[in-house]
Amino acid sequence: MAMSSRAKGISVLIASTLAFTVCFMVWMMFGVIGIPIKKALDLNATQFGILTATPVLTGSLIRVPLGMWTDKFGGRIVLFWVMAVCVVPIWLIGYATAYWQYLVLGLFVGVAGGSFSVGTPYVARWFDRKHQGFAMGVYGAGNSGAAVNKFVAPALILGFGWTAVPQVYAAVMLGTAILFWTMSYSDPKHLVDSKTTWREQLVALKDPNVWKYCQYYSIVFGGYVALALWMTQFYVAEYGFSIQFAALLAAAFSLPGGVLRAFGGWMSDKWGAHRITWWVLWVSWICLFILSYPQTDMTIATVNGPKTFHVGLNPWAFTALMFVMGMAWAFGKASVFKYIADEYPTNIGVISGIVGLAGGLGGFLLPIMFGILLDLTGIRTSCFMLMYAVVWVSLIWMYWTEVRKSEVMGRQAKAFSLNG
């Protein structure tokens, strides 16, 4: 008996979300195994940033062509091959010995990160416009693979050594690719006209709104990727925790940042992408302002003599703020793609590829900049200072292009009424 289109759509959504979760887990692998590699090779903060960011570079650059191929050939075949070609490079990481070898293999493993721009249009086209935000949010919840990595990799390191991680991940990737193929479907009606050229598809770069969405996504996704890679070693260095406990606390940011994306899709469907994105940026601004303050000892001259005060976040307050920001960025990742589904319904693959590229490049550049700032200043919270400045840019841009033109700030503003 033939399955209905709705049943196929649900099966596609489940299979694609599982595949994306595994791809993201692999993509974030160096965020954990990079710590013993850093120790073995005696890397500085900048070199560690480059190591963790290398897979993100490939995953970013390949997003636009993958989005185009998805429009032309269908998401099923493209996503299957994305997973298949990563299996051997993942396995070989366990046998690398030199820094350059990790970087080269990281570039190949990074192809897994391009899976987002494949699955987003593939999944979206199986659902009507009213439910696309939720469907893309569910698929985007595969970002929780970053948290899965923080649970699985430390356990493998503790039990078998870090080289077991790439071996296990290679086997999981191969098994997931086969499972995805058996559970997914193709629909010729979802394909873009094969006569459409790359130049015609890339004309979207002339649209200023596309660049604005790229800026938003460089925060909610690029910042998410960068901090997901950076936080485990931050906890180890700042608070002296073991890799296992540090990864567990870091998951408090990564997990909501992935899982709650589905809820963010539902919120965007109900209240609109603009409203959700605006408040996400403000929550980010507040959290990053507090997170930016380094551990500080101040001596104040009082009438009773000098008194010393300590100002700084303890690990529990720090983790709570990261949890809140992870939630906000989960909603923001969904709301940005709701913008795309609403404004570019016939060109989702290309636009999502371009915006995903910008987000991925943010995830590539930010860890390197975190490392450079740390080496230059010696201040570990300089990573949050940088993110705070980036959020300021987006808030100003959004105010001048969107908020100023709508009733968002006043008493009658829809943004203040969830029923408006």
C-alpha positions as CSV (number, residue, x, y, z in Angstrom):
1,M,0.0,0.0,0.0
2,A,1.4,3.4,-1.1
3,M,2.2,5.9,1.7
4,S,0.4,9.2,1.7
5,S,2.4,12.4,1.1
6,R,2.0,13.4,4.7
7,A,3.3,10.0,6.0
8,K,6.3,10.3,3.6
9,G,6.9,13.8,4.8
10,I,7.0,12.7,8.5
11,S,9.3,9.8,7.6
12,V,11.6,12.2,5.7
13,L,11.6,14.6,8.6
14,I,12.6,11.9,11.2
15,A,15.3,10.4,9.0
16,S,16.7,13.7,8.0
17,T,16.8,15.0,11.6
18,L,18.6,11.9,12.7
19,A,21.1,12.2,9.8
20,F,21.7,15.9,10.6
21,T,22.2,15.1,14.3
22,V,25.0,12.6,13.5
23,C,26.5,15.0,11.0
24,F,26.6,17.8,13.5
25,M,28.0,15.5,16.2
26,V,30.9,14.7,13.8
27,W,31.3,18.3,12.7
28,M,31.8,19.3,16.4
29,M,34.2,16.5,17.2
30,F,37.4,18.6,17.5
31,G,35.7,20.6,20.3
32,V,36.4,17.7,22.6
33,I,39.1,15.6,21.1
34,G,41.0,18.8,20.3
35,I,41.8,19.1,24.0
36,P,44.1,16.0,24.2
37,I,45.5,16.8,20.8
38,K,46.3,20.4,21.9
39,K,48.1,18.9,24.9
40,A,50.0,16.3,22.9
41,L,51.1,18.8,20.2
42,D,51.6,21.7,22.7
43,L,49.3,24.1,20.7
44,N,48.6,27.7,21.7
45,A,45.1,29.2,21.8
46,T,45.2,30.4,18.2
47,Q,46.4,27.0,16.9
48,F,43.7,25.3,18.9
49,G,41.1,27.7,17.4
50,I,42.2,26.9,13.9
51,L,42.1,23.2,14.6
52,T,38.5,23.3,15.9
53,A,37.4,25.7,13.1
54,T,38.9,23.8,10.1
55,P,35.9,21.5,9.6
56,V,33.6,24.4,9.9
57,L,35.3,26.1,7.0
58,T,34.6,23.3,4.5
59,G,31.1,22.8,5.9
60,S,30.4,26.5,5.3
61,L,31.9,26.9,1.8
62,I,30.1,23.8,0.5
63,R,26.7,24.9,1.7
64,V,25.8,27.0,-1.4
65,P,26.6,24.3,-4.0
66,L,24.9,21.7,-1.8
67,G,21.8,23.9,-1.7
68,M,21.9,24.2,-5.4
69,W,22.3,20.5,-6.0
70,T,19.4,19.9,-3.6
71,D,17.2,22.1,-5.7
72,K,18.3,20.3,-8.9
73,F,18.8,16.7,-7.8
74,G,16.8,16.3,-4.6
75,G,17.8,16.2,-1.0
76,R,17.7,12.4,-0.6
77,I,20.6,11.6,-2.9
78,V,22.6,14.7,-1.9
79,L,22.4,14.1,1.8
80,F,23.2,10.4,1.5
81,W,26.5,11.2,-0.4
82,V,27.4,13.9,2.0
83,M,27.4,11.3,4.8
84,A,29.1,8.6,2.7
85,V,32.1,10.7,1.6
86,C,32.9,11.6,5.3
87,V,33.3,8.1,6.6
88,V,36.9,7.4,5.6
89,P,38.3,10.9,6.6
90,I,36.6,10.5,10.0
91,W,38.3,7.1,10.5
92,L,41.7,8.4,9.5
93,I,41.8,11.1,12.2
94,G,42.6,8.4,14.8
95,Y,45.8,7.7,12.9
96,A,47.0,11.2,12.3
97,T,50.2,12.4,14.2
98,A,51.1,15.8,12.9
99,Y,49.2,19.1,13.1
100,W,48.9,19.5,9.4
101,Q,47.4,16.1,9.1
102,Y,44.6,17.0,11.5
103,L,43.9,20.2,9.5
104,V,43.7,18.4,6.2
105,L,41.5,15.6,7.5
106,G,39.4,18.2,9.3
107,L,38.7,19.9,5.9
108,F,37.3,16.6,4.5
109,V,35.3,15.8,7.7
110,G,33.8,19.3,7.4
111,V,31.7,18.3,4.5
112,A,29.3,16.8,7.1
113,G,28.5,20.4,8.1
114,G,27.0,21.2,4.7
115,S,24.2,18.8,5.5
116,F,22.1,21.7,6.9
117,S,21.6,23.4,3.5
118,V,20.6,20.0,2.1
119,G,18.1,19.0,4.7
120,T,16.4,22.4,5.2
121,P,14.9,22.7,1.7
122,Y,14.4,18.9,1.4
123,V,12.3,18.8,4.6
124,A,10.5,22.1,4.0
125,R,9.1,21.1,0.6
126,W,7.3,18.1,2.2
127,F,5.2,20.5,4.3
128,D,2.7,23.3,3.6
129,R,3.7,26.9,4.3
130,K,1.8,27.0,7.6
131,H,3.9,24.2,9.0
132,Q,7.2,24.8,7.3
133,G,8.7,26.8,10.3
134,F,8.0,23.9,12.7
135,A,9.3,21.3,10.2
136,M,12.5,23.2,9.6
137,G,12.8,23.8,13.4
138,V,12.5,20.0,14.1
139,Y,15.2,19.3,11.4
140,G,17.4,22.1,12.8
141,A,17.1,20.5,16.3
142,G,19.8,18.2,14.8
143,N,22.1,21.0,16.1
144,S,21.8,19.1,19.4
145,G,24.5,16.8,17.9
146,A,26.9,19.3,19.4
147,A,25.6,18.2,22.8
148,V,25.6,14.6,21.9
149,N,29.2,14.9,21.1
150,K,29.9,16.3,24.6
151,F,28.2,13.3,26.1
152,V,29.7,10.6,23.9
153,A,33.2,11.8,23.1
154,P,34.3,12.3,26.8
155,A,33.0,8.9,27.7
156,L,34.9,7.3,24.9
157,I,38.1,9.2,25.8
158,L,37.8,8.1,29.4
159,G,37.2,4.4,28.5
160,F,39.3,3.9,25.4
161,G,41.4,7.0,24.7
162,W,40.7,9.8,22.3
163,T,41.5,7.8,19.1
164,A,38.4,5.7,19.7
165,V,36.2,8.7,19.1
166,P,36.8,9.0,15.3
167,Q,36.6,5.2,14.9
168,V,33.2,5.0,16.6
169,Y,32.0,8.2,14.8
170,A,32.9,6.7,11.4
171,A,30.9,3.6,12.1
172,V,27.9,5.6,13.3
173,M,28.0,7.9,10.2
174,L,28.0,4.9,7.8
175,G,25.1,3.2,9.6
176,T,23.1,6.4,9.7
177,A,23.6,7.0,5.9
178,I,22.2,3.5,5.2
179,L,19.3,4.1,7.6
180,F,18.5,7.5,6.1
181,W,18.4,6.0,2.6
182,T,15.9,3.3,3.6
183,M,13.6,5.8,5.5
184,S,13.6,8.8,3.0
185,Y,11.8,9.5,-0.2
186,S,12.1,11.6,-3.4
187,D,9.5,13.7,-5.1
188,P,10.3,15.0,-8.6
189,K,7.8,17.9,-8.0
190,H,10.3,19.4,-5.5
191,L,13.0,19.9,-8.0
192,V,13.9,23.3,-9.5
193,D,13.8,23.5,-13.3
194,S,17.0,21.8,-14.5
195,K,17.6,24.6,-17.0
196,T,18.1,27.1,-14.2
197,T,21.8,28.1,-14.1
198,W,24.0,28.7,-11.1
199,R,24.3,32.4,-12.1
200,E,20.5,32.7,-12.2
201,Q,20.2,31.1,-8.8
202,L,23.0,33.3,-7.3
203,V,21.2,36.5,-8.3
204,A,19.8,36.3,-4.8
205,L,23.0,37.9,-3.6
206,K,21.8,41.2,-5.0
207,D,19.0,41.2,-2.4
208,P,20.0,43.3,0.7
209,N,17.7,41.3,2.9
210,V,19.7,38.2,2.2
211,W,22.8,39.9,3.6
212,K,20.9,41.0,6.6
213,Y,19.7,37.5,7.3
214,C,23.3,36.4,6.9
215,Q,24.3,38.8,9.7
216,Y,21.6,37.5,12.0
217,Y,22.6,33.9,11.3
218,S,26.3,34.5,11.9
219,I,25.3,35.2,15.5
220,V,22.6,32.6,16.3
221,F,24.3,29.8,14.3
222,G,27.9,31.0,13.8
223,G,28.1,32.0,17.4
224,Y,26.5,28.8,18.5
225,V,29.0,26.7,16.6
226,A,32.0,28.8,17.8
227,L,31.0,28.6,21.5
228,A,30.0,24.9,21.2
229,L,33.6,24.3,20.1
230,W,35.2,26.6,22.6
231,M,33.3,26.0,25.8
232,T,34.7,22.7,26.9
233,Q,38.3,24.0,27.0
234,F,37.0,27.2,28.5
235,Y,35.6,25.3,31.5
236,V,38.8,23.3,31.8
237,A,41.0,26.4,31.8
238,E,38.8,28.9,33.7
239,Y,37.5,26.6,36.4
240,G,39.9,23.7,36.4
241,F,37.3,21.0,35.6
242,S,38.1,17.6,34.0
243,I,37.2,17.2,30.3
244,Q,34.3,15.0,31.2
245,F,32.7,17.4,33.7
246,A,33.6,20.4,31.5
247,A,31.8,18.8,28.5
248,L,28.8,18.1,30.7
249,L,28.4,21.7,31.7
250,A,29.1,22.9,28.2
251,A,26.2,20.7,27.0
252,A,23.9,23.0,29.0
253,F,24.5,25.5,26.2
254,S,24.7,23.1,23.3
255,L,21.6,21.0,24.1
256,P,18.9,23.7,24.4
257,G,20.6,25.5,21.4
258,G,19.7,22.5,19.3
259,V,16.6,20.8,20.8
260,L,14.6,23.9,21.3
261,R,15.0,25.0,17.7
262,A,11.7,23.1,16.9
263,F,9.9,25.2,19.5
264,G,11.5,28.3,17.9
265,G,10.0,27.1,14.6
266,W,6.6,26.9,16.1
267,M,6.9,30.3,17.7
268,S,8.0,31.8,14.4
269,D,5.0,30.2,12.7
270,K,2.7,31.7,15.3
271,W,4.1,35.1,16.0
272,G,6.4,35.8,13.1
273,A,10.1,35.7,12.3
274,H,10.6,39.5,12.9
275,R,9.3,39.5,16.5
276,I,11.2,36.4,17.6
277,T,14.5,37.6,16.1
278,W,14.2,41.0,17.7
279,W,13.8,39.6,21.2
280,V,16.5,37.0,20.6
281,L,19.0,39.7,19.9
282,W,18.2,41.6,23.0
283,V,18.4,38.5,25.2
284,S,21.8,37.8,23.6
285,W,23.0,41.3,24.3
286,I,22.1,41.1,28.0
287,C,23.7,37.7,28.5
288,L,26.9,38.6,26.6
289,F,27.3,41.8,28.5
290,I,27.4,39.9,31.8
291,L,29.5,37.0,30.4
292,S,32.1,39.5,29.1
293,Y,33.1,40.6,32.6
294,P,36.4,38.8,33.5
295,Q,37.3,37.5,37.0
296,T,38.4,40.8,38.7
297,D,39.8,41.7,42.1
298,M,39.3,45.4,43.0
299,T,40.9,47.3,45.9
300,I,39.0,50.4,47.0
301,A,40.4,53.0,49.4
302,T,37.8,53.5,52.1
303,V,37.8,55.6,55.3
304,N,38.7,52.5,57.2
305,G,41.5,51.6,54.8
306,P,41.8,49.5,51.6
307,K,39.2,46.9,51.0
308,T,39.4,44.2,48.2
309,F,36.4,42.9,46.4
310,H,36.1,40.1,43.9
311,V,33.8,40.4,40.9
312,G,33.3,37.4,38.6
313,L,30.9,34.6,37.7
314,N,31.1,31.3,39.5
315,P,30.6,28.3,37.2
316,W,26.9,27.8,38.1
317,A,25.9,31.4,37.3
318,F,28.0,31.2,34.2
319,T,26.3,28.0,33.1
320,A,22.9,29.4,33.8
321,L,23.6,32.4,31.5
322,M,24.9,30.1,28.8
323,F,21.7,28.0,29.1
324,V,19.5,31.1,28.6
325,M,21.6,32.2,25.6
326,G,21.5,28.7,24.1
327,M,17.7,28.8,24.3
328,A,17.6,32.2,22.7
329,W,19.8,31.2,19.9
330,A,17.8,28.1,19.2
331,F,14.7,30.3,18.7
332,G,16.8,32.7,16.6
333,K,18.1,29.9,14.3
334,A,14.5,28.9,13.5
335,S,13.2,32.5,13.1
336,V,15.9,33.4,10.6
337,F,14.9,30.4,8.4
338,K,11.2,31.4,8.8
339,Y,12.1,34.7,7.2
340,I,13.6,32.7,4.3
341,A,10.6,30.3,3.9
342,D,8.2,33.3,3.9
343,E,10.1,35.5,1.5
344,Y,11.7,33.0,-0.9
345,P,9.4,30.0,-1.1
346,T,10.5,29.0,-4.6
347,N,14.2,29.4,-3.9
348,I,14.7,28.0,-0.4
349,G,17.7,25.8,-1.3
350,V,19.9,28.6,-2.7
351,I,18.9,31.2,-0.1
352,S,19.3,28.8,2.8
353,G,22.7,27.8,1.4
354,I,23.9,31.4,1.2
355,V,22.6,32.2,4.7
356,G,24.0,28.9,6.0
357,L,27.3,29.8,4.4
358,A,27.4,33.1,6.4
359,G,26.5,31.3,9.6
360,G,29.1,28.7,9.0
361,L,31.8,31.2,8.2
362,G,31.0,32.9,11.5
363,G,31.5,29.5,13.1
364,F,34.8,29.2,11.3
365,L,36.2,32.7,12.0
366,L,35.0,33.2,15.5
367,P,37.0,30.3,17.2
368,I,40.2,31.6,15.5
369,M,39.4,35.1,16.7
370,F,38.7,33.8,20.2
371,G,42.2,32.2,20.2
372,I,43.9,35.3,18.8
373,L,42.2,37.5,21.4
374,L,43.1,35.1,24.2
375,D,46.8,35.0,23.1
376,L,46.9,38.8,22.8
377,T,45.0,39.8,26.0
378,G,45.2,36.8,28.3
379,I,41.6,37.4,29.1
380,R,39.4,34.3,28.6
381,T,36.1,36.2,28.5
382,S,37.4,38.2,25.5
383,C,35.4,35.7,23.4
384,F,32.2,37.0,24.9
385,M,33.4,40.6,24.4
386,L,33.7,39.9,20.7
387,M,30.3,38.3,20.5
388,Y,28.8,41.3,22.3
389,A,30.1,43.6,19.7
390,V,28.7,41.5,16.9
391,V,25.3,41.5,18.5
392,W,25.4,45.3,18.7
393,V,25.8,45.4,14.9
394,S,22.8,43.2,14.3
395,L,20.6,45.2,16.7
396,I,21.4,48.4,15.0
397,W,20.9,47.0,11.6
398,M,17.6,45.4,12.5
399,Y,16.4,48.7,14.1
400,W,17.1,50.8,11.0
401,T,15.7,48.3,8.5
402,E,12.8,46.8,10.3
403,V,11.9,48.0,13.8
404,R,11.9,51.7,12.9
405,K,9.2,50.9,10.3
406,S,6.9,49.0,12.5
407,E,5.2,49.3,15.9
408,V,7.6,47.3,18.0
409,M,8.8,49.8,20.6
410,G,5.5,51.6,21.5
411,R,2.7,50.7,24.0
412,Q,0.6,49.3,21.2
413,A,3.4,47.3,19.7
414,K,2.7,43.8,18.6
415,A,6.0,42.7,19.9
416,F,4.7,43.2,23.4
417,S,1.5,41.2,22.8
418,L,1.8,37.5,22.1
419,N,-1.9,37.7,20.9
420,G,-1.4,40.7,18.7
